[in-house]
Amino acid sequence: MAHNQLNALYSDLVRAFDARPSDLQTCGSLLSKLKIGLMEAGLLLPQGEPNLQDLVIARDILEIGAFWSIRTRDVPSFDRYFSQLQTFYTDFSSTLPPSKREYPIRGLNLIRLLTQNRIADFHSTLESLPLPAEAVSENPYLSHPINLERWLMEGSYSKVWNAREEAPVEEYKFFVDYLMSTIRNEIASCEEAAYESLPLDDAKTLLFFTSQSDLLTFAQNRGWQVNLTEKTITFSRKTEEQTEIPKDKLIARSLAYARELEQIV
Amino acid sequence: MPDVEKPTNGDKKDVKKPEARTPPPPTQEIKTNILLLERAVATLEPRFTHRVLRSLAALRKRIDNKVLRTAIEEAYPKDSQSKKSLLAWLPSVDDAMDVETTALPPTKASPIPEPVPEADIYLRLLILHHLLTKPETYSKAIDLAQETIHKMQALNRRSMDPIAAKIWFAVERAYELGGELADARPLFLAAQRSAALRHDDETQASLINRLLRSYLHYSLYDQADKLVAKTTFPASAGNPQFARYHYFLGRIRAVQLNYTDAHTNLQQAIRRSPPPKVAPGFYQTVHKLFVIVELLMGDIPDRSLFRHPVLQKALHAYFEIVKAVRTGSLSQFQTTLAKHAAQFEADKTYTLVARLRQNVIKTGIRRLSLSYSRISLRDICVKLHLDSEEDAEYIVGKAIRDGVIEGRIVHEKGWMECGSQKGAYGPEVSEVFSRRIGYCLELHNQSVKAMRYPLNAHRKELAAAEGARERERELAKEIQDGDLDDEDIGGEF
């Protein structure tokens, strides 16, 4: 694909993306054409010493692609765009001018890891951010997922709930639904352990439900006993079963010791 | 053969004795080291090479341009090619040359044969270390490093492997000080591949550590983790390499929230590290991480650790954090974290320390659950400096689910009732016990494996046994023949 053709497609993409509301369908078809173009120009995974201006455009296209994937609710596609962007963010960080979309995208990636409950990946990604700790906590795009993670780990679920509307970028809200179902399940498992029974109304507020029917379906899915006349939920306690003596294990272990001792003496 | 063996054994002792008391002048030491290297090559015995390398750390501090120049002049014949290339790396000092020419004559009398290539590489290693002492020669060091690597790979001698491992260390150092550590990575990766193919354990161990260090320096934990998963660290590697490897592994695991593994690895790193007085830097760095990992696991490190003379000062900030976590006070924790942020940042432990927040809360709740049988959520909120009662309820609920405390929440009355602690005796006791026994047995087996036996010593025993059998057979024969009576036997024994 010729260079100027690529440029034309790029400006089409920017126009389609910047339109309010953005033309997602056109963006999608333009993006797939552009990606082929980038590959032919050797810019998708840049090697050697390509032109700076070309690199900036390539990065721009991929960034738009990342946002586009979120808007079309395609998380695996976001994942792919993000890994392609990694090269631009890490290897060319010293030569390229910084992108204003870099941190929103990094933050989105963090939230994605959080909603998929990949906490270990979340932390290694956090560790590899090229920023000092203070700058990270001052960066609104990054501090949002970091705070969410901290509250989730502590158990301050109401803070997570309250922060759901404070997303620094529109795209963050896409993950809120995922996040809410994650928290609800977390809270539910805590309630099962911590309460014997709970009034229906309180359960509703604790689980952030707005209507009683939602709560009832949720309770049904988790197998809670709902008493509608007394308006309470009773949690079935797992009765502590008698701990058995692990005979086989003990025998195997003693034999292993005997064998080792035999070797020593 | 015995004729040759005897004198060498003799002078080995001679060399060793003065070394123990006062170190010989560096030139002399380099000379004997070159002799040792030659012997290592001649006898195919890596032991001598290891001995040479053991003295490296001490020797490194005592060399300068003049020492190196003299050593090279003396080791090589007059117009040797490698001598010229070696000397080219040292600044030419004219008056030093004059001293040399006057000092040289006695050695000139007997022509010296060209030493083995190992000696050449060894001298290059010394020059490299010397160049790394001054910032203005860093770029020169990188050039020398590259040339040495090419030379080493072209020669491709197995007897050179132990020195090669050290060369790689110096190469990394050169790149790191030159600020181009990332550029050296492809070099290391390629070398690591060929080292693995050649079963060159020492170089492989050294290179894996170089790579991990380089990854962690740039916080590339994913890549480091993949490298660890794809390579096997050679079991025969030396203790210093193992200590480093365990430290890097501990770091990676800690970041991945796998604290149990991190703890084991760091413990191994501490056990395998050189004595604290010899390598205080490593000892301190490992302990910093170790303290944090222990806290993250919910344990409180020993108080005595912070009184250790080497650690006391370096671990001060960590001691304060431990105190905050122990008392379970969130506000104290936050102020300590803010106060020592710069240090944690420099130690690359800031994010790990920040993770401790939840542990502080957990400790706080546990303390409350032990001291009260019933406490209102409002009081919990006040005592732990939480933001709202609502939060307190969720947090306590989570603590109960995670098994931090035994108890339940009574929502209508707004309090927490604490159950009695479970008895500590159960299957888990035998679990812990068996883990400890397993460790002891492993230690025993490892030490049996690590024992070294003198080469060919069993021959003598075999010969003795053979002789005894021979005598016995003769004796039996004689008895059979009836030539010998009982008294004779008694006399003989």
Chai-1 contact restraints between the chains, C-beta under 6 A:
chainA,res_idxA,chainB,res_idxB,connection_type,confidence,min_distance_angstrom,max_distance_angstrom,comment,restraint_id
A,A120,B,Q256,contact,1.0,0.0,6.0,A-B,restraint_1
A,A120,B,L257,contact,1.0,0.0,6.0,A-B,restraint_2
A,H123,B,V255,contact,1.0,0.0,6.0,A-B,restraint_3
A,H123,B,L257,contact,1.0,0.0,6.0,A-B,restraint_4
A,S124,B,Y221,contact,1.0,0.0,6.0,A-B,restraint_5
A,S124,B,D222,contact,1.0,0.0,6.0,A-B,restraint_6
A,S124,B,V255,contact,1.0,0.0,6.0,A-B,restraint_7
A,E127,B,S219,contact,1.0,0.0,6.0,A-B,restraint_8
A,E127,B,Y221,contact,1.0,0.0,6.0,A-B,restraint_9
A,E127,B,V255,contact,1.0,0.0,6.0,A-B,restraint_10
A,E127,B,T351,contact,1.0,0.0,6.0,A-B,restraint_11
A,S128,B,S219,contact,1.0,0.0,6.0,A-B,restraint_12
A,S128,B,Y221,contact,1.0,0.0,6.0,A-B,restraint_13
A,A133,B,E345,contact,1.0,0.0,6.0,A-B,restraint_14
A,A133,B,Y350,contact,1.0,0.0,6.0,A-B,restraint_15
A,M153,B,Q358,contact,1.0,0.0,6.0,A-B,restraint_16
A,E154,B,Q358,contact,1.0,0.0,6.0,A-B,restraint_17
A,E154,B,I361,contact,1.0,0.0,6.0,A-B,restraint_18
A,G155,B,Y394,contact,1.0,0.0,6.0,A-B,restraint_19
A,G155,B,I395,contact,1.0,0.0,6.0,A-B,restraint_20
A,G155,B,K398,contact,1.0,0.0,6.0,A-B,restraint_21
A,S156,B,D391,contact,1.0,0.0,6.0,A-B,restraint_22
A,Y157,B,Y394,contact,1.0,0.0,6.0,A-B,restraint_23
A,S158,B,E390,contact,1.0,0.0,6.0,A-B,restraint_24
A,S158,B,D391,contact,1.0,0.0,6.0,A-B,restraint_25
A,S189,B,R401,contact,1.0,0.0,6.0,A-B,restraint_26
A,C190,B,G397,contact,1.0,0.0,6.0,A-B,restraint_27
A,C190,B,K398,contact,1.0,0.0,6.0,A-B,restraint_28
A,C190,B,R401,contact,1.0,0.0,6.0,A-B,restraint_29
A,A193,B,I400,contact,1.0,0.0,6.0,A-B,restraint_30
A,A193,B,R401,contact,1.0,0.0,6.0,A-B,restraint_31
A,A194,B,G397,contact,1.0,0.0,6.0,A-B,restraint_32
A,A194,B,I400,contact,1.0,0.0,6.0,A-B,restraint_33
A,A194,B,R408,contact,1.0,0.0,6.0,A-B,restraint_34
A,A194,B,I409,contact,1.0,0.0,6.0,A-B,restraint_35
A,Y195,B,I409,contact,1.0,0.0,6.0,A-B,restraint_36
A,L198,B,H411,contact,1.0,0.0,6.0,A-B,restraint_37
A,D202,B,H411,contact,1.0,0.0,6.0,A-B,restraint_38
A,P246,B,P427,contact,1.0,0.0,6.0,A-B,restraint_39
A,R253,B,S434,contact,1.0,0.0,6.0,A-B,restraint_40
A,E260,B,L441,contact,1.0,0.0,6.0,A-B,restraint_41
